[in-house]
Amino acid sequence: MTDENDGPMWPPAMFELFQETSEQAVETQQELFEQMMGGFGATPDMNQLGAMTNMATFKTRVQSGGRVSIPDAEREALDIEEGDIVQTVVLPVKRNRSE
């Protein structure tokens, strides 16, 4: 007996579209990465690329005085201690304001 689920998950045209979209997303990410690294000087070298692997992405709330906290798990994973200097990139996610 054959199972109806043995065939491809998507029709071939849909799979090709998915693959093209994925490839475009990777290219866009690479372009953004290169633009980001351009702020550090010339093209990224291996030391800069290594530094980029020591990153964390997390969501946090802005506290009084504009302060944000780095969660314990991220501080431990990146060996960040009080007094260390870190670089931050801020992207607003959601605003909880009544306007």
Secondary structure, 3 states (H helix, E strand, C coil): CCCHHHCCCCCHHHHHHHHHHHHHHHHHHHHHHHHHHHCCCCCCCHHHHHHHCCCCCCCCCCCHHHCCCCCHHHHHHCCCCCCCCCCCCCCCCCCCCCC
